[in-house]
Amino acid sequence: MSSLQKKRFTGRRTLTILIGLVALLTGAWAIYENVSTPESGRGNTIQVGANAPEFTAVNSIGEQVRLSDYRGKAVMINFWASWCAPCVREMPLVHQIAQDYQNQVETLFVNVGESKGTIREFMDKQAFDFPVIIDVTGNISGMYRITGLPATMVIDQEGEFRHILLGELTEDIPLQQWLEDSI
């Protein structure tokens, strides 16, 4: 091996080691950020007993919705999207439960990341007529630390999380009991 070839080989090996070191440090930093202290608010999931974050949004019929408007009443929030198969599967069940408890519980359906037109098309196709909060930018789902869809939360009359389900709601999950506990 010539001197020039040895220098190139050594240079490539050094570059490979440096790239590996940068990747390792980046990975370590990402892990650190996800398990950082609760005060930082990063990487933490919402917890039962915590106060639900306040938000203001506009729904699909043009009404302004604020979570604080429902203080004194239990609230069920369902985060969903039309492209999410589990969301579509659970929607009839969530909608039926919302109708059954409409006098005691306010239900807020929050669509994450889709346009008003996409939401309207989905709602028409599924024959649903309830208002949907439009979270096209993900601000609300970000405040609620939603990392996957669907997600359903029950908030009590004082504005605290009582039950949190990250994933698909099925008939085996006692949502009706959760609502009864929060009324």
Residue, then its C-alpha position, 0 to 999 in steps of 0.5 A: m500500500s502506498s503512502l497516499q493510499k495509507k493517508r486516504f485510508t486513515g482519513r476515511r477511518t477518522l471520518t467514520i469514527l467522527i461520524g459515529l461519535v456525532a451519531l452517538l452523542t446525538g442519540a444520547w442527547a435525544i434520550y436525555e431530552n426525553v427523560s428530562t425532569p418534569e419541570s422541563g415539560r419535554g417528553n412527559t405524558i399527561q397524567v391523571g389528576a393533572n389540570a387539562p391545558e386550556f385551549t381556544a379553537v374554532n370548530s367545523i361550524g365556525e364556533q369558538v370553543r374554549l375548554s374553560d367554557y365547560r368548567g363545572k361539567a365533565v368533558m370527554i375529548n377525542f383526538w382523531a384523524s380520518w386517515c387513522a383506521p382505529c379512529v374510524r373504527e372507534m368513531p361510531l362507539v364514541h359518538q353513541i356514548a357522546q349522545d347517551y351522555q350529552n346532558q351530563v358530559e360535553t364531548l369535544f371531537v378534535n381532528v388533528g392535522e386535517s383541513k376543514g374540507t377533508i373533515r367535512e368530506f369524511m363527516d358526510k361520508q360517515a353520516f356524522d353531523f356533530p361539530v369537530i374542533i379543527d387542529v390543523t396545526g397540531n397546537i392542541s394535540g401538542m399541548y395534550r402531548i398526543t403522540g399517536l391517534p386515537a386518544t380519548m380523555v375524560i376531564d372532570q368538572e374541576g378541569e382535571f384529567r380523570h381517565i386517559l386512553l392513548g389508543e383505540l377505544t373498544e367495547d371492553i374499555p369502560l368509557q361509560q363508567w369513566l364518564e359516570d365517575s367524572i360527572 
